[in-house]
Amino acid sequence: MLGSKLQKVAIFSKDMVKLGKSKDIEIDTKNMKIINLILEIEGDVAKKLFGQAPRLGNAKGKVSVDLVESAKDAVILKQTMNELKGSIEQI
């Protein structure tokens, strides 16, 4: 899969809660590996994950690619919404 195909793809938790859309990727240039997906997280979901909704627009966060279960028409993560609370870092 090309990296450009990952932009603006819907992101779901394992229990099929839509978190938002992919925004970008983070690359470890030393090892030439993708290490994180950058997400644009919807307001209600951001409130559940980070304890507060964004003031304007959507929140941003990053999640390790190690938590990706599948990436096809959408990205599905390996953890449920509740399990993701400590796994997605707000940026």
Beta strands, then each sheet from edge to edge (+ up, - down):
strand 1: 10-12
strand 2: 18-28
strand 3: 33-41
strand 4: 59-64
strand 5: 68-71
strand 6: 75-77
strand 7: 89-90
sheet 1: 5+ 6- 1- 2+ 3- 4+ 7-
end
